[in-house]
Amino acid sequence: MVAQVAIAILYQENKFLMQLRDNIPTISYPGFWGLFGGHMEPGETPDVTVKREILEEIGYVLPTVSDFGCYPDEKAVRHVFHAPLVVELNQLVLSEGWDMGLVTPEDIHQGSCYSAIAGEVRPLGSIHQRILLDFMRRKNLTTNT
């Protein structure tokens, strides 16, 4: 059965909040940068899931959430939402993942980003990169910050 997940594009000043996923071989995209979110619980709608997951993962209450689209593949149906990040990074508490950071459009185009915690450049998950490239194209965001 294909997993149903809800994820969020969280943006602030032409940058995007991403999570460096734990380096656990049994999860999707281990050690890669990805968008925050997670699996839908039975009876949950995607918008309820994304709000719950963001609160659980970084302690952030989404002020608003807008539907962006759906990205199905053989592993998951990803319900994608977008919302502004209206707090500073130091006000978030990372409860899941290895690191988090604001990723630039340049990082997204090149497909990797440096993590101070990992001490190295780590790749973006391919589906997460594709979603962010689609988002930037639709919103006419340039690589200039």
Summary of the structure (lengths in Angstrom):
residues: 145
radius of gyration: 14.1
end to end distance: 41.1
largest distance: 41.9
contacts: 440
relative contact order: 0.25
helix: 24%
strand: 36%
